[in-house]
Amino acid sequence: MSTTRADVGNGANDRDRAATLQLVIALARALQAMERFVRPHLATSGLAMTEFAVLEALYHKGPLRLGEVRDRILVTGASTTYAVKKLEKRGLMRRKSCAEDSRVVLGELTAKGRALIDEVFPVHVELLQQATAGLTVSEKRDVSRLLRALGRHARRTSGEKVTGEE
């Protein structure tokens, strides 16, 4: 039985399909495992993952438009709004109008929110280091580079504008 070019192409396609599915499953399982590892520490501070993500974004970037917060933490607008309301109720952040454009609403940390994230963030990073200790520093950099390339391509494919700094 002879092998045709179409057969070879189908074999390559099948291998790509299998590798793609394995990659997506591995990514999802790795993220899920890391979240399970850090979630208990956040819970001791009364934070869910989304709430922590909002505080962390404001901690590192300063006051942000709520839409920018949503984009940075990779959740829906409704989830962001819910998290922001809970954080406001606890006095950890506040919303304020933008001085340049009153239609824009910014989120910013309160002193209480900054104190909490000052306490929680270093331990969070230590936990992430423990969770990723199975990789060398070089492997972590390689995986980060590859995942950024994958993310840029996926965003371009979906029609999103992609900048070079992502």
N, C-alpha and C positions, 0 to 999 in steps of 0.2 A: 504494500500500500504506500503510495507516494504522498508526500506532504506538499500542499499548495501554499502559495503566498497568503491566501485568505485564512488557511488553517493556522499559519504562523501568527498572523495578525490577531486572530481570535484568541490564541494562546496568550499573546502579550496583553490583550484587553482583559482576559480573565485574571491574569496575574495582577494587572493594575487595579482591577475591581476588588480583588481580595486584599491587596495592600492598602487600598483606600479605606475599606471597611475596617481593617485591623487598626489603621492609624486613628480613625475616628473613635473607635471603641477604646483604644488605649488612652487617648486624650481625655475622653469622658471619665474613664475609671480613675485616671491619675488625679484629675481635678476633684472628683468626688472623694477620693481617699484623703487628699490634702484638706478639703473642707471639713471632713469628719474629724480630722486631727486637730484643727484649730478651733472648731465651733465650741467645744466645752470651755475653753479659756474665754472666749468672747461672751459666752452665756454667763460666766461668773461676774462679768461687768454689766450684765443686763443688756447686752447687744446681740442682735441677730446679724447675720452676714451682711445683709443689705445696709443696715444701719451703720455697721462698722465701715463699710465701703464709702458711704456718704461722708462720715467723719474723716476718714483717711484722705479722701479727695480734697476736702476743704483744708485739712491739716497741711498737705503738701503743696497745694496750689493757691491757697488763700481764698477770698470770696469768689464765688463762681455763679454764673447764671444757672438756674436750676436745670435747664436743658443741657448745659455742659456737664453738670453733675451726672445726669441720667446717661449721657453718652460715655462718660468716663467709667461708670460703674457697671455698664452693660446690662441694665435691666429696663423694663418698660417704664413709661411715664407714670403709670398708675402706681407701680411699686415704689418708685422714687418719691412720689407725693405722699404715700402712706408712711414711708420711712421718715421723711422730713417732718411730717406732722407729729410722729412719735418722738423724734429727737427734740423738736420745739417744745412739746409738752413737758419733757424732762429738763428743759432749760439748757440743752447741749448745743443748740444752734438756733439761729434766728433768720428770718427772711427780711430783706429790706429792699426798697426801691433803688434802682440804679440812678446815680446823680446825673448821668449823661442822657438817659432815656427812661422816663418814668414808667414806660410799658414793660420794662425788663425787671424781673425779680431776681435778686441775688441771694444766695445762701452764704452764711458765714458762721464760724464757730463762736460760741460764747466763751468766757473765761472758764466756766465749768466744763464745757466741751473740750477745750484745749487741755485742761488738766487731766481729763479722762483719757484722751488719746495719747497724751504724753506718757501716761502710765501703761496703757494697753499696747501701744504700737511696738515698743522694743521687745516685749515678750512674744508678740505675734510674729515678729521677724525671726526670733530664736526658734519658735515652733516650725516656721517654714524651713529654716535651715535644717532642723532635725528631719523634717519630712522629705527633704531633697538630698540628704546626706549620702544616699546611694549613688549619687553622681559626683564626679570630680568637678572642680571649678571650670575646667576646660569643657567638659561635657555639658555643664549648665549653660555656658556661653553658646556652644554649638546648638543646643536645643532651642535656646531663646532666639538665635538668629534664624533658624529654620522655621520656627513658629511665627515669627514676625513676617517672613517671606510668605508663608502659607496664608496668614491673615490678610496681607496686602493683596494677594492674588484673589482670594475669596471676595474681598470687598470690591475690587475692580470688576470681577465677574458679575457681581450683583448690581453694578452700576454706580456704586459709591465713588465719590471723589477721594483719591488717596494721595496724601502728601508724603514727602520723602522722610519725614522725621518719625513716622509711626513704627 
